[in-house]
């Protein structure tokens, strides 16, 4: 919520500045970062399909106006402001540009894929787990006692 916005849990208005979830995902090295709008379900569906197909961590921020309590950020308010990144010159392989776009707010608000990168997943980096699913990896002979002693 924007600063000063009053709700049942913040009757005197929200005090902290709003979080920017896209910026958080980008600076945390997320490899698929996108934003959609519930008022454009076909576009949102395509983002979700892309996110599901992406190998690795996918984050999709979704604008879904609260029709009960938020009379400012309505569906019409968003429809007047959102624009699709894929219809602009945006290069979703440039993390720095994606971060800049994540701070764009006001009269024009971008939706779409902000950043996308293909790289080996965490699981692929664990050579001993490449052939066997984690749930089927034997743990009987794993001794973590030396590791625990190092930590103490």
Protein Blocks (a to p, Z undefined) as FASTA:
>chain_A
ZZhiacfklmnopfbdcddfklmmmmnopabdcdddfklmmlmmmmmmmmmmpgcjdddd
dddddfklmmklgmklmmmmgccfklmcbdfkbmklmmmmmmggcjbccedjfbdcdddd
fklmmmklmmpcfklpcfklpcfklmmmmmZZ
